[in-house]
Amino acid sequence: MKRTPLTIKHTTMDVKIQSLKFDASKQLIEFVEKKMSRLERFADNATGVDVVLRLEKDDEKGNKVALVTLHIPGGDILTEQRARTFEEAVDEALDVVKRQIEKRKDK
């Protein structure tokens, strides 16, 4: 019996993380990298993602802001989400980016 070689496509997307007005902990950086690496499942043609985490003046929604830019052919997807924790802001941003990817696929 002849076996067909199994090809596993594994490309690591370039994830750049920047923190403004504070020093991000190693735990937060690892959290963001893990979450952003999941985007490869939805946008296999993505070339990279930039994440900017910043503190702003207190706000009703929270003072932690995550700005996520996903670089894909045909135009970048950009979202800015605000929450009480950076983890919440990153999760919300990830959900928005996923929805935008799905909208583009449906077109």
N, C-alpha and C positions, 0 to 999 in steps of 0.2 A: 504494500500500500504506500503510495507516494504522499508525503506530507507537504502541505503548502506552508511556507514560512509565514509566521504571524508578524505583522508589522504594527508596532505600537507607535502612534504619533504622540510625541511628548515634546512640546515646545514650552519653554518657560518664558512667560511674559515678563517684560521689564517693569518692575514696580518701584516707583520712586516715592518716598515719603518725606515730607517736610513739616516741621512743627514751628509755628510762629508764636512768639511771646511766651513760650514755655519749653522745657526740655522733656521730650517724650520718653517714657520709661521703655525698657527693653520689652516688657510684657505687652505694652500697647503697640509697639512696632511689630512684634510677632503676630498679634491679633489682626492688625491691618493687613499684613502680608498674607496671612492665611485666608482672610475673607476675599481679598482682591484676586488671589490665585484661582478662586472658584469661578471668576468671570470667564476663564478660558473655556469652560464647558458651554457657555452661552454664545461666546464670540470667539470662535477658533481662529479668526483672521485678525484678532487684536494684536497690535504691535507693542502696546505698553499701557500703563496706567499711572497717572500722577495723583497723589493724595496730599492735600495740604490740610493740616490740622491746626486750628488756631483758637485762641481764647478771645472772647469779646466781652464788652461790658455786659453786666447781668441783664438778662432778658426773660420775659415770661416763659418762653419755650426752653430756655437754657442758654448758657454762654459758651458751649462747646460747639465748634463748627467744623464740619468735614466737607471739603471741596474735592470732588472726584472728577477727573478727566480721563475717559477711556479713549485711547487712540486706535481708531479703526479706519480702514479704507472707506472713502465716501463721506468722511466727516467725523469729527470727534463727538463724543457724548459727554456732556458736562452737567453736573448737578451740585448743588450746595444744600446741605442739610444741617439743621441746628437742633441740639438736644441737651439734656442735662448731663450726659456722659459722652465721651468720645466714642465709646463702643456703640451706643444707641445711634449716634449720628452716622457712623460708618455703616451700620446695618441698614438704616433708612436710605442712605445714599446707594448702597448696593442694590436694594429693592428697586429704586427709581431707575438705575442704569439697566437692570435686567428688563424692566418693562419697556424702556426705550429700545433695547436690542430687539425685543419681540415685535414691537411696532414696525421697526425697519424690515424685519424678516417678512412681515405680513404684506408689505407694499409690493 
